[in-house]
Every structure is written in structure tokens, then in C-alpha cells.
Amino acid sequence: MKRTMLKTAAAAAALLAAASGSSAFAGAADSDIVQVEVLDGGMTSRGTHMGALRITLQPGWKTYWRAPGDAGIPPSFSWRGARNVGRLSITWPSPEVFLTSGYRTIGYHDQLVLPLEITPASPGKPVRLKGRMQLGVCKDVCVPAELKFDQELDGSAGRHPAIAAAMASRPWSAKEAGVRKATCSLRPSQYGMTVTARISMPSAGGEEVAVIEPGNPKLYAGETTTRREGGQLVAETEFLPADGNAYAIDRSQLRITVLGKNHAVDIQGCSAG
């Protein structure tokens, strides 16, 4: 466990050092590099509010996906101060795969629009979207940033083209991608549990990269290897406990994302295999 955690920390430190010439983050004002604005998308036929966070980066800068790869910084959110928000769901557009200083990271460059669908706690009353987003941004240096936002959503707003485009660029569902079967086998490793996923699916195009997320915040994934065996995509990773305790892995909660040249695929859960 300790050796694997040190390896992950070393990878992150090496990425930062290669990018900035220092093992520590470089400091910069958020407004110099990255900005956030809230977009209004109006009401849906389901009675929910559509909105989005538009993250605009200076040219050449990038930020990270929810599963950032070998040495990235996952974004985090706080919705403290929001009002009349009963349920909030985020749609992540398909990310890109970057190779930086020999480490594979996953994220977005220049701009990211994150669609938000909000179910009001009290229908018919105003919804106030307030909170903070913490993220890492990288170019020649890597910089931690905290973005604050506060806006009452306009229920009468019309369809926003940027939100529509971001929704359209989401990964395909398993059905849309022609996934026939997804199985996951588990075996104990020295420090955690190794998961091997076998997915029967057409190619997503080019070199495919799979990411397996545990669905449990107390587990984190190590490096994932991906290969093709005929009509099957095989992905393998090791899940490690963040606190040293043992946790059961629920296959139905595993989330497998396949990133290809033509499209990405989002597979929710897998069966025993």
C-alpha cells in the first residue's frame, strides 16, 4: 500500500516538477489563467433547471476530468450557500487523453462547459446556484485554482447552444456504442484488489484508453492497462483503500469509460466474470 501510494505521489510530483521546474505548485491569480461563469439553460419538460459552469482557460492551458489519470488533479465542488437545490447532476463531456512528461492525464484544453441539471427542492421557487470549484490547471506550470460562483437561475431562459453542445459531446451509453457484454473479475493484490474488465464492443477508434472508477470514495484506482483481444477490450487496474481498511467492491457500482479516437463510451456496472 505505502509503496503504491508513494509511486502515485512521485508521479504527480514528477509531473509538476517537469512542468514548472519545481516540486511545488507555482502561484498565480485565478483570473489570470482561468475564469468561471454560470450559464442558464431554462427549464426542462421534467420541471428541472438546466444550467452549466463554463470554465474558460487561457490558450494552451488544460484542466482535468473527474478521473484525471496517472498524475492529474481531480476537480472538487462545494455547493455551500446554494438555495432550493434538491438534486444536482453533472454531465461530463468526453475528455481528451494527454501525455505529459511520460504520464497519461485526462482532461480538457482551453474551455470546459459542465452541464448541470438541478431538481428544485421546492418546485416553482427560485434556484440559486452558489458554490466553489477547486481544480488544477497546467501549461508550463501547474497551478491550483479555486473558482467561486453565485447566480440565481433564470427559469424563463431559452435553450443555450453551449450547454446543448456539451450535452451532445457526452460519452455514448453502452447501448449506443453496441456493447454486448461487460464482465469484471476480482482478485486480491498485495495492497488491495485487482479488477479485470472484459468488454465485448466495437472499437471506439484508434488507441483505446479505458478508465475504471470504483464508485466508492474510500477507494482509488492505480494505473489502468488497456488492450484488445479480438472483439474484446480488456482493461485492468488495482483498487487501493485510501485509509488502509478493506472494502468490498460492488460490480454494479463500477463505472468504465472507454476513450477512443471516434467517441467515448460510458459503461455503468459489470457482471461477474
C-alpha positions in Angstrom: 0.0 0.0 0.0 2.6 2.5 1.1 4.9 1.7 -1.9 2.0 2.2 -4.4 0.8 5.4 -2.8 4.4 6.7 -2.9 4.6 5.8 -6.6 1.4 7.8 -7.3 2.7 10.8 -5.3 6.0 10.6 -7.0 4.3 10.6 -10.4 2.3 13.7 -9.5 5.5 15.4 -8.1 7.4 14.5 -11.2 4.7 15.9 -13.5 4.7 19.2 -11.6 8.5 19.4 -11.5 8.8 18.7 -15.2 6.2 21.4 -15.9 7.4 24.1 -13.6 11.0 23.3 -12.7 9.9 22.9 -9.0 8.3 20.2 -6.9 5.7 22.7 -5.7 2.8 24.4 -7.3 3.5 27.8 -8.8 1.2 30.5 -7.6 -0.9 32.7 -9.8 -4.1 34.7 -9.6 -7.1 32.6 -10.8 -8.3 35.5 -13.1 -5.0 35.5 -15.0 -5.5 31.9 -16.1 -9.0 30.5 -15.6 -12.4 32.0 -15.2 -15.9 30.6 -14.5 -19.4 31.8 -15.4 -22.8 30.3 -14.9 -24.9 29.6 -18.0 -28.7 29.5 -18.0 -30.5 26.8 -20.0 -34.0 27.3 -18.8 -36.5 24.6 -17.6 -36.9 21.1 -19.0 -40.1 19.3 -19.6 -39.3 17.3 -16.4 -39.5 20.5 -14.3 -35.8 20.7 -13.7 -33.4 23.6 -14.3 -30.6 23.3 -16.9 -27.5 25.3 -16.2 -23.8 24.9 -16.7 -20.4 26.1 -15.4 -18.3 27.4 -18.3 -14.6 27.2 -17.4 -12.5 29.4 -19.7 -8.8 28.9 -19.7 -6.1 31.0 -21.3 -4.8 29.5 -24.6 -2.7 26.4 -24.2 -3.8 25.7 -20.6 -5.7 22.5 -19.6 -7.6 21.2 -16.7 -8.7 17.7 -15.6 -11.6 15.3 -15.9 -13.2 13.7 -12.8 -10.7 10.8 -13.1 -7.6 12.7 -14.1 -5.2 9.8 -14.9 -1.8 8.9 -13.7 -0.8 12.3 -12.3 -3.6 14.8 -12.6 -5.7 16.7 -10.0 -9.4 15.8 -9.8 -11.8 18.7 -9.6 -13.9 19.0 -6.5 -17.1 21.0 -5.7 -18.7 22.7 -2.8 -22.4 23.8 -3.1 -22.5 25.6 0.2 -24.8 28.6 0.0 -26.9 27.2 -2.8 -30.7 27.6 -2.4 -33.6 25.3 -3.4 -31.3 22.7 -4.9 -32.8 19.3 -4.2 -30.7 17.2 -6.5 -27.9 18.2 -8.8 -26.4 16.0 -11.6 -23.3 16.8 -13.7 -22.8 15.7 -17.3 -19.1 15.4 -18.1 -18.3 15.9 -21.8 -15.9 13.4 -23.4 -12.4 14.3 -22.3 -9.0 14.1 -24.1 -6.0 12.0 -23.2 -2.8 13.9 -22.8 0.8 12.6 -22.4 2.8 15.0 -20.2 6.4 14.1 -19.1 5.6 10.5 -19.7 2.5 10.4 -17.6 -1.0 10.0 -19.0 -3.5 12.5 -17.9 -7.1 13.1 -18.9 -8.9 16.4 -19.2 -9.8 19.4 -21.4 -8.0 22.3 -23.0 -9.0 26.0 -23.4 -12.6 25.6 -22.3 -14.9 23.2 -20.5 -18.7 23.5 -20.3 -20.1 21.4 -17.5 -23.9 21.0 -17.8 -25.8 20.9 -14.5 -29.4 19.6 -14.1 -31.0 20.8 -10.9 -34.1 19.4 -9.4 -35.6 22.1 -7.1 -36.4 21.2 -3.5 -39.5 23.4 -3.8 -40.9 23.4 -7.4 -41.8 26.9 -8.6 -39.5 28.7 -6.3 -36.2 30.4 -7.4 -33.0 28.3 -7.6 -29.7 29.9 -6.5 -26.6 28.2 -7.7 -23.8 29.1 -5.4 -20.5 27.3 -4.6 -16.9 26.8 -5.3 -14.9 24.6 -7.7 -11.3 23.6 -6.9 -9.3 22.4 -9.8 -5.8 22.1 -11.2 -4.7 23.8 -14.4 -1.5 23.1 -16.3 0.6 24.5 -19.1 4.3 25.2 -18.5 3.4 25.3 -14.8 0.7 23.6 -12.8 -1.5 25.9 -10.7 -4.2 25.1 -8.2 -7.3 27.3 -8.6 -10.5 27.9 -6.7 -13.4 29.4 -8.7 -16.4 30.9 -6.9 -19.8 31.4 -8.5 -23.2 32.7 -7.3 -26.2 33.2 -9.6 -30.0 32.8 -9.4 -31.0 30.7 -12.4 -33.4 32.2 -14.9 -36.3 29.7 -15.4 -37.5 31.6 -18.4 -34.2 31.4 -20.3 -34.2 29.5 -23.6 -32.0 26.7 -24.8 -28.3 27.6 -24.5 -26.2 26.4 -27.5 -23.1 25.9 -25.4 -25.0 23.6 -23.0 -26.5 21.7 -25.9 -23.1 21.2 -27.5 -21.6 20.0 -24.2 -24.5 17.5 -23.7 -24.1 16.3 -27.3 -20.4 15.6 -26.6 -21.0 13.3 -23.7 -19.8 9.7 -24.0 -22.1 7.3 -25.7 -24.1 4.9 -23.5 -23.3 1.2 -23.6 -26.4 0.6 -25.8 -25.5 3.4 -28.2 -21.9 2.0 -28.6 -23.1 -1.5 -29.2 -21.6 -3.0 -26.0 -22.8 -6.6 -25.9 -21.4 -7.7 -22.6 -19.2 -6.3 -19.8 -17.8 -8.6 -17.1 -15.4 -7.9 -14.2 -13.3 -10.4 -12.4 -11.7 -9.6 -9.0 -8.6 -11.0 -7.4 -6.8 -9.8 -4.2 -3.5 -8.0 -4.7 -0.7 -7.2 -2.2 -2.3 -4.0 -1.1 -5.9 -4.0 -2.5 -7.9 -5.6 -5.2 -7.2 -6.1 -8.9 -10.1 -5.6 -11.3 -10.0 -7.0 -14.8 -12.8 -5.9 -17.1 -13.6 -7.7 -20.4 -15.9 -5.7 -22.7 -17.4 -7.1 -25.9 -17.8 -4.0 -28.0 -16.8 -2.5 -31.4 -13.7 -0.3 -31.5 -14.1 3.3 -30.3 -11.4 4.2 -32.8 -7.6 4.4 -32.7 -5.8 3.7 -29.5 -8.4 3.0 -26.8 -7.9 4.0 -23.2 -10.2 2.6 -20.5 -10.7 4.1 -17.1 -12.3 2.1 -14.3 -13.8 4.1 -11.4 -14.6 2.2 -8.1 -17.8 4.0 -7.2 -16.6 4.2 -3.6 -14.8 7.4 -2.4 -12.7 5.4 0.0 -11.1 3.6 -2.9 -8.8 4.9 -5.6 -7.5 3.3 -8.7 -3.9 2.8 -9.8 -2.7 2.8 -13.3 -5.0 1.1 -15.9 -3.7 -1.0 -18.7 -5.9 -1.5 -21.8 -5.5 -3.9 -24.7 -7.6 -5.6 -27.4 -8.2 -9.3 -27.7 -10.2 -9.6 -30.9 -13.7 -8.3 -30.3 -13.0 -7.7 -26.6 -11.4 -4.8 -24.9 -9.6 -5.8 -21.7 -8.8 -3.3 -19.0 -7.1 -3.9 -15.7 -6.5 -1.7 -12.7 -5.8 -2.1 -9.0 -8.1 -0.5 -6.4 -6.4 0.6 -3.2 -8.0 1.8 0.1 -7.3 5.4 0.9 -7.3 4.7 4.6 -5.8 1.2 4.8 -9.0 -0.6 5.6 -10.6 -3.3 3.5 -13.7 -2.6 1.4 -15.9 -4.8 -0.7 -16.2 -4.0 -4.3 -19.7 -3.8 -5.8 -19.5 -4.6 -9.5 -22.8 -2.8 -10.1 -21.2 0.5 -8.9 -18.1 0.2 -11.2 -18.0 2.8 -14.0 -15.9 2.0 -17.1 -15.2 4.8 -19.6 -13.6 3.9 -22.9 -11.9 6.8 -24.7 -11.3 6.3 -28.4 -10.5 8.4 -31.4 -14.1 8.4 -32.7 -16.1 8.6 -29.5 -16.1 7.7 -25.8 -18.3 5.1 -24.1 -19.8 5.2 -20.6 -20.5 1.7 -19.2 -22.4 1.6 -15.9 -21.6 -1.6 -13.9 -20.5 -5.0 -15.0 -21.4 -8.6 -14.2 -19.2 -11.3 -12.6 -16.7 -12.9 -14.9 
